[in-house]
Amino acid sequence: MSGNGFKIVEKLLKKTVSTKGFDRVLEKVKILNAGEGRLHAELVLGSEHHNPMGTLHGGLTATLVDALPTLSFMTHQGGVMGPTVNLNISYMKTAKEGDTIVIDSNTLKAGKALAFFEVEIRKKQTGELIAKGFHTKYID
């Protein structure tokens, strides 16, 4: 799952985080593999990724489930993505500063108007499932 898809995703992520917008929170995400509608990434959690209780912020988790499928889709079909139609996340465990999380995004189906994705976020050290999300996106 490397090669051209990986290069496309790396370039898109770099461009995304270089803006002054909210997506800067993805700055420390490292793409490990990408291609054929899939993406495998990791993130070492810092203090900026946490809520006041010192655990992974749910908003960052939602952002990962929202943003990374768009990148994985680019390796599947390319094209222009539209807005998110639906985002569903189940939060199962927490993670703290210093933990490394791995994010796996998979394109389940891409039709003419909608694309469907599944995202799993796990602790790298233990493999424990932190969150599982499903994302539906309009294809423009």
Helices and strands as residue ranges (DSSP letters): H 4-17, G 22-26, E 30-35, E 38-44, G 47-49, H 58-74, E 81-91, E 100-110, E 114-123, E 129-139
